[in-house]
């Protein structure tokens, strides 16, 4: 993000063409400012709030840059095509993980036992992979369905769409299945002008869903048990408890919420009586944002997102199909129709018009047709997932929304001003410097704490682990969390985690229980001095 801002500032300062300021780039700045206020004055876990603030600081920076850099159709095609290629590669990795190396994750990581039978790579959680594929799938479908593109590209896009659809299937995410069905229902409306071609596309889509279901049923026997359990429980058992907790947080302070990153530490305070869980997220971004930031934060975040989608839909409906002759529409495909015999030329023109579903769609309609179904499905999926807590998904979402607004909003008149160029360069570099100085300590401290806490939990959940291995892992956990408190001295969770690891050592070695207990008491007292209201979270 910092490098992106640095190079964007240089481009803004030294470009020869007139500069165009995009007012839509300011849409999310109020949300970012509100997060800063919530982190500073409301959050009961400022160390975790700093990580979330760093995430959105980077995401808004990328969105701001994308709104100004995507000035031409070639830039938009490159941006959308690159993001689609990333989703395709992610689907390939997920299928490799599922069929060849279950439990494998990139960069030497291992999958937790809970998700071994589901595709997730390169993410740790299968539902996050499903969110990325929901954004990439309609782009590939659009390129495959539209006759604006060359044949080899359409074949490649169709292959990528099949692979991504398989990737969604093997994530075994029920929410993603519902969102993908919505996507497949919307896509033909945006790809074809005539009703009979839309009906044909829906029939082919239904056939593809049935075939995919058969493949999943044969390749994943556990899917049967997962769906049967969902039917037996009438949907969900644990998630409604998480949702009720988030709603209780909201009703306690409807205006401003409990502060960013407060869901985990406030769980014991607001959970229902039957909620004997220790969740990290509410499994619903709409409810978690509402509980943590209140109605003000919810409106500042989701109103701009839905407004961008609304403008995109308006632009798609307002853009007419190109009412030109069949021969002219075929010539637009860059084919040499004049060198053909009359009969062959007529046959090719008719085939083109039959396959295209009517009059040819302009480039704006094609691009919006590839972006809007995925964004709508993604926003639906947010109701049961925590995609806005995953940095990669937030970045992709905002980049695609920037592309939609670039297509939907009128182009602002350019201007030439050396002062504006220098001011833009200074702003970009200042933003990059603030992000680096703020993000690096917050993210590194949180990563060290999470790794150390995971080591401690593995020891606690493995009673048969050899004593020497358990002591080694606990010592390593204490070292990692000590480094976290060195980077971020106010990280109360890391101080408490060290105390809990000391108590675990005392339990394993009774001869050391007195010394370790005294050290743990000191560490826990320090954690309580930083955040006294978090005692229930640490005790849980």
Secondary structure, DSSP 8 states (H G I E B T S, - for coil): -HHHHHHHHHHHHH-SS-B---GGGGTTHHHHHHHHHHHHHT-S-HHHHHHHHHHHHHHHHHHHHHHHH--SHHHHHHHHHHHHHHHHHHHHHHHHHHHT-TTB-GGG-B--GGGTTS--TTSSSHHHHHHHHHHHHHHHHHHHH-TTS-HHHHHHHHHHHHHHHHHHHHTT-HHHHHHHHHHHHHHHHHH-SSHHHHHHHHHHHHHHHHHHHHHHHHH-HHHHHHHHHHHHTTS-SHHHHHHHHHHHHHHHSTTT-S-TT-TTTTHHHH--TT-----SS-S-HHHHHHHHHHHHHHHHHHHHHHHHHHHHHHHHHHS------HHHHHHTTT---TTS-HHHHHHHHHHHHHHHTSS---HHHHHHHHHHHHHHHHHHHTTTS-GGGSHHHHHHHHHHHHHHHHHHS-----B--HHHHHHHHHHHHHHHHHHHHHHHHHHHHHHHHHHHHHHHHHHHT-TTS-HHHHHHHHHHHHHHHHHHHHH-TT-HHHHHHHHHHHHHHHHH-GGGHHHHHHHHHHHHHHHHHH-GGGHHHHH-
